[in-house]
Amino acid sequence: MNTELKMALDILEKEKDINKDVMLDAIENSLITACKGHFGKDTDNFRVTIDKETCDFHVYVEKTVVEEPENDVTEISLAAAKLIDSKYELGDIVQEEVKSKEFGRITTQNARNVILQKIREEERKVLFNQYYSKAKDVVTGVVQRYMGRNVSVNLGKVDAILNESEISKGEVYVPTERIKVYILEVKDTTKGPRILVSRTHPELVKRLFESEVAEVRDGTVEIKSIAREAGSRTKIAVWSNVDQVDPVGSCVGVNGARVNAIVSELKGEKIDIINWNENPALLIENALSPAKVVVVLADPEEKTAKVVVPDYQLSLAIGQGGQNARLAAKLTGFKIDIKSESQANEIENFYEGFYDEDEDEEEYGEEYDESAYEEEYGEYEESAYDSDVYDEEEPESEAYEEEEPKDESDGADE
């Protein structure tokens, strides 16, 4: 057993995750290259056998039996072949073992370089596959150093680049600080995988909620939409697939523990969590929170909406620098026009279309449903409201109408 080689391959497989079979193939190729370098012949008659269990290997050169050999590397005389085995005849193939220990220094160095090159290629390939599978996901890294305005972040086995454009506003990092980053892209290069990460991507917030909130992780609560201005504020719309689960409460946690952990990771970035609604008007109303809304007119086809808020809530609805309105528009996908009540009243026909006939029918029901009535109040009894009986009583009502003027005159005399 080649103990040293086996131990070296086991260490490579354990530490660098390089498959042992791949390295054995590399050793085989390096030995063939060494043979060609040693004998100075570019032929394909060299063979290498390796036992994968014991890591023992042997190198053979295949020679054809001839009467008088012209090439010592490819041919062997019949007499020499008979010395190896008396059964050999002309035209047979003889396998003659090559002693690799006899190779010169340069040949050995070339074989070594072939193996090292293969190790580097496999190591680069393993790292690329490892981090390529983590693309579009969040990982924890350690800040290494600033490279100009960019930041180098170590992800364990490789360094990633956090570009200036991907750094949240106001964030400053110190070496050895641990931060969570979102992997944007993984590229394969000759120097190893090149990984680009971000701290501003909206998906970073989503992944943080998935790691912090069990209901989001298992799909009970779904994050329908995210609008983010990194370093300042984020709005997320959540929906529960189970009636008994409160989506907003699940994301906030007891005493705000869950959302506070995410806010802390984002270095104080504010997070608004709202309920998702299929009704665009209700969704826009929720998205503009904490501002109160009087009425919303949404056009799903044009993706536009008019919103009226109380006069004292206008600045809150718009937000500082228009941030609240801007995030609400991103979250809902609607272009939102916000007016105060006094402003709306001054605009002619501003409320036109708020009370649409079709919407009223949806709210109050299109028509009377007799079957639904019977399910709730019991079967309709026709005898109680018989039309024939009603007709017989009609003359009495006519007589009453004839006597009505007499009653009026009596009242006047009195």
C-alpha positions in Angstrom: 0.0 0.0 0.0 1.2 3.5 -0.9 0.5 4.9 2.5 1.9 8.4 1.9 -0.1 9.0 -1.3 -3.3 7.6 0.3 -2.9 10.0 3.3 -2.3 13.0 1.0 -5.4 12.2 -1.0 -7.5 11.8 2.1 -6.4 15.2 3.4 -7.2 16.9 0.1 -10.6 15.3 0.0 -11.4 16.3 3.6 -10.0 19.9 3.6 -10.6 21.0 0.0 -13.5 18.7 -0.9 -11.6 17.4 -3.9 -12.8 13.9 -5.0 -10.1 11.3 -4.6 -11.0 9.7 -8.0 -10.3 13.1 -9.7 -6.9 13.3 -8.1 -6.0 9.7 -9.1 -6.9 10.6 -12.7 -4.6 13.6 -12.4 -1.8 11.4 -11.2 -2.3 9.0 -14.1 -2.1 11.9 -16.6 1.0 13.3 -14.9 2.8 9.9 -15.1 2.0 9.5 -18.8 3.3 13.1 -19.3 6.4 12.2 -17.4 7.0 9.1 -19.5 6.7 11.0 -22.7 9.1 13.6 -21.3 11.6 10.9 -20.1 11.7 8.8 -23.3 11.4 11.8 -25.6 8.8 10.1 -27.7 5.3 11.4 -28.4 3.5 8.0 -28.5 0.4 6.6 -26.9 1.8 3.3 -25.8 2.1 4.1 -22.1 -0.4 2.7 -19.6 -0.9 3.4 -15.9 -2.7 1.2 -13.5 -3.8 2.5 -10.1 -5.5 0.6 -7.3 -8.0 3.0 -5.8 -8.1 1.2 -2.5 -4.3 1.0 -1.8 -3.2 3.8 -4.1 -0.5 1.5 -5.5 0.3 2.4 -9.1 2.4 0.9 -12.0 3.5 2.4 -15.3 3.9 0.2 -18.4 5.1 0.8 -21.9 3.5 -1.5 -24.5 5.9 -2.8 -27.1 5.3 -4.9 -30.3 7.4 -8.0 -30.8 9.5 -7.8 -34.0 12.6 -9.5 -35.4 14.8 -6.4 -35.3 13.3 -3.4 -33.4 13.9 0.1 -35.0 12.3 2.0 -32.1 13.2 0.9 -28.6 10.1 2.6 -27.1 7.5 1.0 -29.3 9.2 -2.3 -30.3 11.0 -5.2 -28.7 13.0 -8.1 -30.2 11.6 -11.6 -30.2 14.6 -12.8 -28.1 14.1 -10.1 -25.4 10.4 -11.0 -25.3 11.1 -14.7 -24.9 13.2 -13.8 -21.8 10.1 -12.2 -20.3 7.8 -15.0 -21.3 8.5 -17.9 -23.6 4.9 -17.7 -25.0 5.4 -14.4 -26.8 5.5 -14.6 -30.6 6.0 -12.1 -33.4 3.3 -9.4 -33.4 2.4 -9.9 -29.8 2.2 -6.9 -27.4 4.5 -7.0 -24.4 3.9 -4.8 -21.4 7.2 -3.7 -19.9 7.1 -1.9 -16.5 8.7 1.6 -16.3 10.4 2.6 -13.1 9.2 6.1 -12.3 12.0 6.6 -9.8 14.4 6.7 -12.7 12.8 9.8 -14.2 15.0 12.9 -14.2 14.5 16.1 -12.1 12.9 18.1 -14.9 10.5 15.3 -15.9 9.5 14.9 -12.2 9.0 18.6 -11.9 6.7 18.6 -14.9 4.6 15.8 -13.5 4.4 17.6 -10.2 3.1 20.7 -11.9 0.4 18.8 -13.7 -0.9 17.5 -10.4 -0.7 20.9 -8.7 -2.5 22.5 -11.7 -5.3 19.9 -11.4 -5.6 20.5 -7.7 -6.0 24.3 -8.3 -8.6 23.7 -11.0 -10.6 21.4 -8.8 -10.4 23.7 -5.8 -11.6 26.6 -7.9 -14.4 24.4 -9.4 -15.5 23.3 -5.9 -15.6 26.8 -4.6 -17.5 28.1 -7.6 -20.1 25.3 -7.3 -20.4 25.9 -3.5 -21.1 29.6 -3.8 -23.0 29.4 -7.1 -25.6 27.3 -5.2 -25.9 30.2 -2.7 -26.6 32.9 -5.3 -29.7 34.9 -4.5 -29.3 33.9 -0.8 -28.0 35.6 2.4 -24.8 34.6 4.0 -22.7 35.9 6.9 -19.4 37.4 6.1 -16.5 39.1 8.0 -15.4 42.6 6.9 -11.7 42.4 5.8 -10.8 45.8 4.6 -11.8 48.8 2.5 -10.5 48.8 -1.1 -11.0 52.4 -2.1 -14.8 52.8 -1.5 -15.5 49.1 -1.9 -15.4 46.6 0.9 -13.8 43.1 0.9 -15.9 40.6 2.8 -14.6 37.1 3.7 -17.3 34.4 3.3 -15.2 31.6 4.7 -13.2 30.1 1.9 -13.3 33.1 -0.5 -13.5 36.9 -0.4 -16.5 38.7 -1.9 -16.7 42.3 -3.1 -19.2 44.7 -1.6 -19.3 47.6 -4.1 -20.0 51.2 -3.0 -23.3 51.2 -4.8 -24.5 48.1 -2.8 -23.7 49.7 0.6 -26.7 51.0 2.5 -26.8 54.8 3.1 -24.9 55.7 6.3 -23.4 52.3 7.0 -19.7 52.2 8.0 -17.9 48.9 8.7 -14.9 48.1 10.7 -12.5 45.1 10.1 -13.6 41.8 11.7 -17.2 43.0 11.9 -19.7 40.3 11.0 -22.5 41.3 8.6 -25.1 39.6 6.5 -25.0 40.1 2.8 -27.1 39.1 -0.2 -25.2 37.2 -2.9 -25.9 39.0 -6.2 -23.7 37.1 -8.6 -21.0 34.4 -8.8 -18.6 34.4 -11.7 -16.0 31.8 -12.6 -12.5 33.3 -13.3 -9.0 31.9 -13.7 -8.2 33.3 -10.2 -11.2 31.6 -8.6 -14.8 32.6 -8.1 -15.6 36.3 -8.2 -18.6 37.0 -5.9 -20.6 40.2 -5.8 -22.7 40.9 -2.7 -25.2 43.5 -1.6 -26.6 45.2 1.5 -29.2 47.2 -0.4 -31.2 44.6 -2.3 -34.9 44.2 -1.2 -34.4 40.4 -1.2 -32.0 40.8 1.7 -35.0 41.9 3.9 -37.1 39.0 2.6 -34.3 36.4 3.4 -33.8 37.9 6.9 -37.5 37.5 7.6 -37.3 33.9 6.4 -34.5 33.1 8.8 -36.1 35.0 11.7 -39.8 34.1 11.3 -40.8 30.5 11.2 -44.1 31.1 9.6 -42.5 32.8 6.7 -39.9 30.1 6.4 -42.5 27.3 6.2 -44.9 29.2 3.9 -47.7 29.9 6.3 -47.1 33.6 5.9 -46.1 34.9 2.5 -44.3 38.1 1.7 -46.2 39.4 -1.3 -44.3 42.6 -2.0 -41.3 44.6 -0.8 -40.4 48.2 -1.4 -37.1 49.4 0.1 -34.9 52.5 0.3 -31.9 51.0 1.9 -30.6 52.6 5.1 -33.9 54.5 5.7 -37.2 52.6 5.4 -38.7 49.4 4.1 -42.3 48.5 3.5 -43.4 44.8 3.2 -46.9 43.4 2.4 -47.6 40.1 4.0 -50.4 37.5 3.6 -51.4 34.5 5.6 -52.4 31.2 4.0 -54.0 30.1 7.2 -57.0 32.0 8.6 -56.0 31.5 12.2 -52.5 33.1 11.7 -52.0 36.8 11.9 -49.4 37.7 9.3 -48.4 41.0 10.7 -48.2 39.7 14.3 -46.1 36.8 13.2 -43.5 39.0 11.6 -43.5 41.5 14.4 -43.1 38.8 17.1 -43.7 39.1 20.9 -42.9 42.6 22.0 -41.4 43.2 18.5 -38.6 40.7 19.1 -38.5 39.3 15.5 -38.7 42.6 13.6 -36.3 44.3 16.0 -33.7 41.6 15.3 -33.9 42.4 11.6 -33.9 46.1 12.2 -30.7 45.6 14.3 -29.1 43.7 11.5 -30.0 46.5 9.1 -28.4 49.0 11.5 -31.6 50.8 12.5 -33.5 50.8 9.1 -37.2 51.2 9.8 -39.6 48.5 8.6 -43.3 48.9 8.0 -45.3 45.7 7.9 -48.8 45.8 6.3 -51.5 43.4 5.4 -51.7 42.4 1.7 -55.2 42.7 0.0 -56.3 41.7 -3.4 -58.5 44.8 -3.5 -56.2 47.6 -4.8 -57.9 50.3 -2.9 -57.5 48.5 0.4 -53.9 47.6 -0.4 -53.1 51.3 -1.2 -54.8 52.4 2.0 -52.7 49.9 4.0 -49.5 50.9 2.2 -49.9 54.5 3.1 -50.0 53.7 6.8 -49.4 55.2 9.4 -51.4 57.9 7.6 -55.2 57.7 7.8 -57.1 57.6 4.4 -60.6 59.0 3.7 -61.2 57.4 0.4 -59.3 55.7 -2.5 -60.2 55.5 -6.2 -58.1 52.9 -7.9 -58.0 52.1 -11.6 -56.5 48.5 -12.0 -56.2 48.8 -15.8 -54.3 52.1 -15.8 -52.5 51.3 -12.5 -53.3 54.7 -11.1 -55.1 55.8 -7.9 -56.5 58.9 -6.4 -56.2 59.1 -2.6 -57.9 61.6 -0.2 -56.6 62.0 3.3 -57.6 64.4 6.1 -55.9 67.8 5.9 -53.8 67.2 9.0 -52.6 63.8 7.6 -51.4 65.0 4.2 -47.7 65.5 5.3 -47.7 62.2 7.0 -49.2 60.4 4.0 -46.6 61.9 1.7 -43.7 61.4 4.2 -40.4 63.2 4.5 -39.2 64.0 1.0 -42.1 62.0 -0.4 -40.7 58.8 1.0 -44.0 57.3 2.3 -45.9 57.9 -0.9 -42.9 56.7 -3.0 -42.6 53.4 -1.1 -46.4 52.9 -1.2 -46.3 53.3 -5.0 -43.4 50.8 -5.3 -45.1 48.3 -3.0 -48.5 48.4 -4.8 -47.3 49.1 -8.3 -49.8 52.0 -8.6 -49.1 55.6 -9.5 -50.7 57.4 -6.5 -52.0 60.9 -6.4 -52.6 62.1 -2.9 -54.8 65.1 -2.0 -56.1 66.5 1.2 -59.9 66.8 1.7 -59.9 70.5 1.1 -57.7 70.2 -2.1 -60.1 67.4 -3.4 -63.1 69.6 -2.8 -61.6 72.4 -4.8 -61.0 70.2 -7.8 -64.1 69.8 -10.1 -65.3 66.2 -10.6 -62.5 64.9 -8.4 -64.8 62.3 -6.8 -66.3 61.3 -10.1 -66.3 57.5 -10.4 -66.0 56.8 -6.6 -69.5 55.3 -6.5 -69.7 53.0 -9.4 -72.9 51.0 -10.1 -71.0 47.7 -10.5 -69.1 48.2 -7.3 -72.4 48.9 -5.4 -73.9 45.7 -6.7 -70.8 43.8 -5.5 -71.1 45.3 -2.1 -74.9 45.0 -1.5 -75.7 42.1 -3.8 -76.9 42.1 -7.4 -80.5 40.8 -6.7 -82.7 39.0 -4.2 -81.8 35.3 -3.9 -84.8 33.3 -2.8 -82.9 30.1 -2.1 -80.5 32.0 0.1 -83.4 33.6 2.0 -85.0 30.2 2.6 -81.7 28.8 3.9 -81.5 31.6 6.5 -85.2 32.3 7.4 -87.0 29.1 6.4 -89.4 28.3 3.6 -91.6 31.0 2.1 -95.3 30.5 3.1 -97.5 31.7 0.3 -100.8 31.3 2.2 -99.8 34.0 4.6 -99.6 36.5 1.7 -102.3 35.1 -0.6 -102.9 37.4 -3.6 -106.7 36.4 -3.7 -107.2 37.5 -0.2 -105.5 40.7 -0.9 -107.8 41.4 -3.9 -110.9 40.8 -1.8 -109.8 43.4 0.7 -109.2 46.0 -2.1 -112.7 47.4 -2.2 -112.4 48.4 1.5 -109.4 50.6 0.6 -111.4 52.2 -2.2 -114.3 53.0 0.1 -111.9 54.6 2.5 -110.6 56.8 -0.2 -114.2 57.9 -1.1 -114.9 58.9 2.5 -111.6 60.7 2.9 -112.9 64.2 1.8 -115.7 64.0 4.4 -113.2 63.4 7.1 -111.1 66.4 6.0 -114.2 68.7 6.1 -115.1 67.5 9.5 -111.7 68.3 10.7 -111.9 71.8 9.2 -115.2 72.6 11.0 -113.7 71.6 14.3 
